[in-house]
Amino acid sequence: MTEQSTTKKFKKNKKRKSARQKDMIKWAWVLIAPTFIGLLVLNIIPVFITGVMSFQSVSTFGESLFIGFQNYIRLFQDIEFWSSLKNTLLYAFIQVPATVVIATILAVLLNSKMEGLSFYRTLYFMPMLAAPAAVAMVWRWLFNSQFGLVNQILQFFGMSGSIQWLSDPNVIIWSLIIVGIWSNIGYNMILVLAGLQEIPKTYYESATLAGANKFQQFFHISLPLLTPQLFFVVVTSLITSLQVFDLVYLMFSNTNPSLINVQTLAYMFYNESFVLGDQGYGAAIAIMLVILISILTFIQLKFQDRWVHYDI
């Protein structure tokens, strides 16, 4: 074969490969287009619109006036904002660790051989399938101070009086935390359980031969190898918990005098934007919530190398 024919064949193959790559890129864009357009229209563009609106005073009739940083100055001087921020962080920093710990324990138990395993897995996952409205209504009944099941159980075990779960300023936030933990255990448990089932059984067999008990196997094998799943669970759970709105909206009446003690940033944004009609101020609250979520997520990503192990 001459050098000229070899060169022609190489160029022909290169053109064919280039055409194939272009075709693959075209189909890749076609396949991701629905998701990309959805993210653009429903997430990215609204963030920019909200950011612009946060520097404006928007009237009930939609008329806007640029006022600079006045909404943010008002925000930092607003006692209600700081109270909502405190409630949001308290809910997130208690609900997320408690949920992850309980979900991990349940996943370990359900990863063992036991009777009725499928039934228990379904039972713990069912809260994720229930509509938030149904969850809130059921827990409002359970927390009722007069005939609620929770107080009746506590009284059965000797507690005198009844706890005002939905109206006591010192208790109301804990009612929200309890419901938040109950609602999210099932989903996190399934994710951790999937991670447990990916760990090779040979590790446990070797540890058993070496004389390690179940607790030692969990802390030296299961837990280190679960860190990627636990990291994902913690990040997504924290983001979700910082945006809690539906439970607050459905469980507690807007006429409840203790609402300020359970109001979150997401609920405050809703109240200012759609109830009071101050959309510019509401947009500033939403931007502060986005900044808070971004900071906490960045911190988690920054320090993941210190405790997350991806190598098996």
C-alpha positions as CSV (number, residue, x, y, z in Angstrom):
1,M,0.0,0.0,0.0
2,T,1.5,3.3,-1.1
3,E,1.9,6.3,1.3
4,Q,-0.7,8.3,-0.7
5,S,-3.4,5.7,-0.3
6,T,-2.7,5.3,3.4
7,T,-3.0,9.1,3.8
8,K,-6.4,9.1,2.0
9,K,-7.7,6.2,4.1
10,F,-6.6,8.0,7.3
11,K,-8.4,11.2,6.2
12,K,-11.5,9.3,5.3
13,N,-11.6,7.5,8.7
14,K,-11.0,10.8,10.4
15,K,-14.0,12.4,8.6
16,R,-16.2,9.5,9.3
17,K,-15.2,9.6,13.0
18,S,-15.8,13.4,13.1
19,A,-19.3,12.9,11.5
20,R,-20.1,10.2,14.1
21,Q,-19.0,12.5,17.0
22,K,-21.1,15.3,15.6
23,D,-24.1,13.0,15.4
24,M,-23.6,11.8,18.9
25,I,-23.3,15.4,20.2
26,K,-26.5,16.3,18.4
27,W,-28.5,13.4,19.8
28,A,-27.0,14.2,23.3
29,W,-28.5,17.7,23.1
30,V,-31.8,16.3,21.9
31,L,-32.0,13.9,24.8
32,I,-31.0,16.4,27.5
33,A,-33.1,19.2,26.0
34,P,-36.3,18.5,28.0
35,T,-34.4,18.5,31.3
36,F,-32.3,21.5,30.4
37,I,-35.3,23.6,29.2
38,G,-37.2,22.6,32.4
39,L,-34.2,23.7,34.6
40,L,-33.9,26.9,32.6
41,V,-37.5,27.9,32.7
42,L,-38.4,26.6,36.2
43,N,-35.2,27.2,38.2
44,I,-32.5,29.3,36.6
45,I,-34.5,32.1,35.1
46,P,-36.8,32.5,38.2
47,V,-33.6,32.9,40.3
48,F,-32.4,35.8,38.2
49,I,-35.9,37.4,38.1
50,T,-36.1,37.0,41.9
51,G,-32.7,38.6,42.3
52,V,-33.7,41.6,40.2
53,M,-37.0,41.9,42.1
54,S,-35.2,41.9,45.4
55,F,-33.9,45.4,44.5
56,Q,-37.4,46.7,43.7
57,S,-40.5,47.7,45.5
58,V,-43.3,45.8,43.7
59,S,-46.9,47.0,44.3
60,T,-50.0,44.8,44.4
61,F,-50.8,45.8,40.8
62,G,-47.3,44.7,39.5
63,E,-45.7,48.2,39.3
64,S,-42.1,48.1,40.3
65,L,-39.7,50.8,41.5
66,F,-35.9,50.4,41.9
67,I,-35.0,51.0,45.5
68,G,-31.5,49.5,45.7
69,F,-30.6,47.7,48.9
70,Q,-33.5,49.0,50.9
71,N,-35.2,45.6,51.1
72,Y,-32.0,44.0,52.4
73,I,-31.4,46.8,54.9
74,R,-35.0,46.3,56.1
75,L,-34.4,42.6,56.2
76,F,-31.4,42.8,58.6
77,Q,-33.4,45.1,60.9
78,D,-36.4,42.8,60.9
79,I,-36.8,40.8,64.2
80,E,-39.1,38.4,62.4
81,F,-36.4,37.6,59.8
82,W,-33.9,36.7,62.5
83,S,-36.5,34.6,64.3
84,S,-37.4,32.8,61.1
85,L,-33.7,32.2,60.4
86,K,-33.2,30.8,63.9
87,N,-36.2,28.5,63.5
88,T,-34.9,27.3,60.1
89,L,-31.4,26.5,61.3
90,L,-32.7,24.8,64.5
91,Y,-35.0,22.6,62.5
92,A,-32.3,21.7,60.0
93,F,-29.5,21.1,62.4
94,I,-31.6,18.8,64.6
95,Q,-33.9,17.1,62.1
96,V,-31.1,16.2,59.6
97,P,-28.7,14.5,62.0
98,A,-31.5,12.7,63.9
99,T,-33.0,11.5,60.6
100,V,-29.6,10.2,59.2
101,V,-28.8,8.4,62.5
102,I,-32.2,6.7,62.8
103,A,-32.2,5.9,59.0
104,T,-28.8,4.3,59.3
105,I,-29.7,2.1,62.3
106,L,-32.9,1.0,60.5
107,A,-31.0,0.2,57.3
108,V,-28.5,-1.9,59.2
109,L,-31.3,-3.8,60.9
110,L,-33.2,-4.3,57.6
111,N,-30.1,-5.5,55.9
112,S,-29.9,-8.5,58.1
113,K,-31.8,-11.7,57.6
114,M,-35.2,-11.5,59.4
115,E,-38.8,-12.5,58.9
116,G,-41.1,-10.0,57.2
117,L,-38.2,-8.0,55.8
118,S,-40.2,-6.7,52.7
119,F,-43.1,-5.7,55.0
120,Y,-40.8,-3.6,57.3
121,R,-39.1,-1.9,54.3
122,T,-42.4,-0.9,52.9
123,L,-43.7,0.2,56.2
124,Y,-40.8,2.6,56.8
125,F,-40.9,4.0,53.3
126,M,-44.7,4.6,53.3
127,P,-44.5,8.2,54.8
128,M,-42.6,9.3,51.7
129,L,-45.6,8.2,49.6
130,A,-48.1,10.2,51.7
131,A,-49.2,13.6,50.5
132,P,-47.8,16.5,52.8
133,A,-51.4,17.6,53.4
134,A,-52.4,14.2,54.7
135,V,-49.3,13.9,56.9
136,A,-49.9,17.4,58.4
137,M,-53.6,16.6,59.1
138,V,-52.8,13.3,60.8
139,W,-50.1,14.9,63.0
140,R,-52.4,17.8,63.9
141,W,-54.8,15.2,65.3
142,L,-52.0,13.3,67.0
143,F,-50.7,16.5,68.6
144,N,-54.2,17.8,69.7
145,S,-53.9,18.9,73.3
146,Q,-57.4,17.6,74.3
147,F,-57.8,14.2,72.6
148,G,-54.6,13.7,70.7
149,L,-53.0,10.2,70.8
150,V,-49.6,11.5,71.7
151,N,-50.8,13.1,75.0
152,Q,-52.9,10.1,75.8
153,I,-49.9,7.8,75.4
154,L,-47.8,10.1,77.7
155,Q,-50.6,10.2,80.3
156,F,-50.8,6.4,80.2
157,F,-47.1,6.3,81.2
158,G,-47.8,8.7,84.1
159,M,-47.4,12.2,82.8
160,S,-49.8,14.6,84.4
161,G,-51.4,17.3,82.3
162,S,-51.2,17.7,78.6
163,I,-48.6,19.3,76.4
164,Q,-49.8,22.1,74.0
165,W,-47.8,20.7,71.1
166,L,-49.3,23.2,68.5
167,S,-49.5,26.3,70.6
168,D,-46.9,26.3,73.3
169,P,-44.0,28.7,72.2
170,N,-41.4,26.5,73.8
171,V,-42.7,23.2,72.3
172,I,-44.1,24.2,68.9
173,I,-40.8,23.9,67.0
174,W,-40.2,20.5,68.4
175,S,-43.6,19.3,67.0
176,L,-42.3,20.4,63.5
177,I,-39.0,18.6,64.1
178,I,-40.7,15.3,65.1
179,V,-42.9,15.3,62.0
180,G,-39.9,16.2,59.8
181,I,-37.9,13.3,61.2
182,W,-40.8,10.9,60.8
183,S,-41.5,12.0,57.2
184,N,-37.9,11.6,55.9
185,I,-36.6,8.5,57.7
186,G,-38.0,6.1,55.0
187,Y,-36.3,7.8,52.0
188,N,-32.9,8.1,53.7
189,M,-33.2,4.6,54.9
190,I,-33.6,3.2,51.4
191,L,-30.5,5.1,50.2
192,V,-28.4,3.9,53.1
193,L,-29.7,0.4,52.6
194,A,-28.7,0.5,48.9
195,G,-25.2,1.5,50.0
196,L,-25.0,-1.4,52.5
197,Q,-25.9,-3.9,49.9
198,E,-23.1,-2.8,47.7
199,I,-20.4,-3.6,50.3
200,P,-18.8,-7.0,49.4
201,K,-19.7,-9.8,51.8
202,T,-16.1,-11.0,51.8
203,Y,-15.2,-8.1,54.1
204,Y,-17.6,-9.2,56.8
205,E,-16.5,-12.9,56.4
206,S,-12.8,-11.9,56.8
207,A,-13.7,-9.8,59.8
208,T,-15.7,-12.6,61.4
209,L,-12.7,-15.0,60.9
210,A,-10.5,-12.4,62.6
211,G,-12.8,-12.3,65.6
212,A,-14.6,-9.0,65.1
213,N,-18.1,-8.7,66.5
214,K,-21.1,-7.0,64.8
215,F,-20.3,-3.6,66.4
216,Q,-16.7,-3.7,65.3
217,Q,-17.7,-4.7,61.8
218,F,-20.2,-1.8,61.6
219,F,-17.7,0.9,62.8
220,H,-14.7,-0.4,60.9
221,I,-16.3,-1.7,57.7
222,S,-19.9,-0.6,57.1
223,L,-19.6,3.0,58.3
224,P,-16.5,4.0,56.4
225,L,-17.8,2.4,53.2
226,L,-21.2,4.1,53.7
227,T,-19.7,7.6,53.8
228,P,-20.5,8.4,50.1
229,Q,-24.2,7.5,50.6
230,L,-24.2,9.3,53.9
231,F,-22.7,12.4,52.3
232,F,-25.3,12.5,49.6
233,V,-28.1,12.0,52.2
234,V,-26.8,14.7,54.5
235,V,-26.4,17.3,51.6
236,T,-29.8,16.6,50.1
237,S,-31.5,16.4,53.4
238,L,-30.0,19.7,54.6
239,I,-31.1,21.5,51.4
240,T,-34.6,20.1,51.7
241,S,-34.9,20.9,55.5
242,L,-33.8,24.6,54.9
243,Q,-36.7,24.9,52.5
244,V,-39.4,23.5,54.8
245,F,-42.7,25.1,54.1
246,D,-45.6,22.7,53.6
247,L,-45.6,21.3,57.1
248,V,-45.6,24.8,58.7
249,Y,-48.3,26.0,56.4
250,L,-50.6,23.0,56.9
251,M,-50.0,22.2,60.6
252,F,-50.1,25.7,62.1
253,S,-52.9,28.2,61.5
254,N,-51.9,31.7,60.5
255,T,-53.9,33.0,63.5
256,N,-51.8,30.9,65.9
257,P,-50.1,33.4,68.3
258,S,-47.0,31.1,68.5
259,L,-46.5,30.9,64.7
260,I,-43.5,33.2,65.0
261,N,-41.8,30.5,67.0
262,V,-42.1,28.0,64.2
263,Q,-42.1,30.2,61.1
264,T,-39.3,29.4,58.7
265,L,-37.7,31.5,56.0
266,A,-39.6,29.7,53.3
267,Y,-42.9,30.4,55.1
268,M,-41.9,34.0,55.7
269,F,-41.2,34.4,52.0
270,Y,-44.7,33.0,51.2
271,N,-46.4,35.3,53.7
272,E,-44.6,38.5,52.6
273,S,-45.0,37.8,48.9
274,F,-48.4,36.3,48.5
275,V,-50.4,37.2,51.7
276,L,-49.1,40.7,52.4
277,G,-48.3,41.4,48.7
278,D,-44.8,42.8,49.3
279,Q,-43.1,40.8,46.5
280,G,-39.8,42.8,46.5
281,Y,-39.3,42.1,50.2
282,G,-40.3,38.5,49.7
283,A,-37.8,38.2,46.9
284,A,-35.0,39.5,49.2
285,I,-35.9,36.8,51.7
286,A,-35.8,34.1,49.0
287,I,-32.3,35.3,47.9
288,M,-31.1,35.2,51.5
289,L,-32.4,31.6,51.7
290,V,-30.5,30.7,48.4
291,I,-27.3,32.3,49.8
292,L,-27.7,30.3,53.1
293,I,-28.2,27.0,51.2
294,S,-25.2,27.8,48.9
295,I,-22.9,28.5,51.8
296,L,-23.8,25.4,53.8
297,T,-23.6,23.2,50.7
298,F,-20.2,24.7,49.8
299,I,-18.9,24.0,53.3
300,Q,-20.0,20.4,53.1
301,L,-18.4,19.9,49.7
302,K,-15.2,21.6,50.9
303,F,-14.7,19.3,53.9
304,Q,-16.0,16.1,52.4
305,D,-12.5,14.8,51.8
306,R,-11.9,14.6,55.6
307,W,-14.6,12.0,56.2
308,V,-15.9,10.6,52.9
309,H,-14.1,7.5,51.4
310,Y,-14.9,6.6,47.8
311,D,-12.4,3.7,47.5
312,I,-13.5,0.2,48.4
